[in-house]
C-alpha cells in the first residue's frame, strides 16, 4: 500500500563508516572549544641541493646505513609500528656509537679496549663509553634505556608504547646529530622531525667531520 519494500533482508544501500579511527571530543560545557594543531615547518630544497642529490643518485651512492635506519625508525613511529621503530632506532644507535668508540680505541683503557670485538652489542658499547669517560652529547642513561627497550622488544616480545618509541627515536636523532657521519646544524623542530642535507662540497666524504646544511622534510 505504501509502495515500500518491507523485506527486512532487502539491501537498500551500502553503508560506509565516516571518520574511521577518529575520536569525537565531547566538550565538558557549552563554552567555546579550542584546539591547537602543530605541524612541522618544511624548508624547500635549493637548486644546488637537488643537484647534489641527483649527482649522488647517478653515482649509485646511498646514505650511511644508520641514516637509512633512522629514516625507517621515524616512519615506523609515525604509523604506530612501535617495535619496529625501537629496533631500527637502536640499531642505528649501535652502528654510530660503535664507530664513535672504535675511532677512539687508542685512547681507551686496556680493559675497555679488550672488550671490543665483532660481536660487541649496543649495551656493551654504552658500558665501554661510560667506563672510558668518553664525551657524549646524549646522557648515558638515555642510551642504556634505549638498549633495554630494544632487548625487551626483540627478545621478550614486549609491546612498547607509542611514547616509548618516541623517546627511542629521539635518542637516536640526538646521537646521530652529534656523533654520526652526517652532523646536524642549525634550527630543529622540537620533535626532531627535520632532515638535513649534506653539503655538496663534502657529500663524498664519509668521515666523522662531514657537515650538513639545514634542509627539509
Phi, psi and omega in degrees: 000326181270346183083005180266151174272109184268008177293116183295342180270359181284124180273116181276318180201163175271119179277137177237133179292144179248132178071039181300131179088353179275155180249129178275128180259115180264116181299147179286342180211184182269009181285182181294141179247123180244152179215136178251125178242122181255130178239148181290149175284142180240120178259123181292147177287143176276164184301319182292331178288319174299319180299319178296319179296312182296327178294318178293319178298316180299325180279357179074023181267142179243159175296164175303151184303322181295330178286325176294318177294325176299315177301315182293323179295319178296316180295319179296320179296320181296329180262016175066025173270078193291321180296315179297320181298315182291317181295316179293320180296316180293322179293319176298318178296318181299317179297312184290316180293320178300317178295318181300316181289316181300322181296342181246019185298330180293342182255006181274151171300149183305319182300319181284322179297326181288348178277349184275126174207185184290347182251011180297127183259175186303313181301322179290320177301317179298316180296317179299315180298319181292310183294333181272352180070030180291140177289128181232139179284342180244131180304143182301324181300324179289322177295317181295323179297320177295322177299317179294318179299318179295315180298318179295319181288320186275325189249338183248001177067024181288156179249092183294151179283166177296327178294316178301318179295321179297318179296320179296315180296322181293321176300315178300313181300314183295318183288314179297325180295330182263325188237357182281179178292326179256102182283143177266140176223164176083191183285152181229154172290149180302330181268007180071017187280007181271161170245163173234156180248129181295137178302131183300337179287342181231017186292339180269001181261120180263015180285169181290353182267005181299133180256167181220151174260147174298136179217195192252161159209000000 
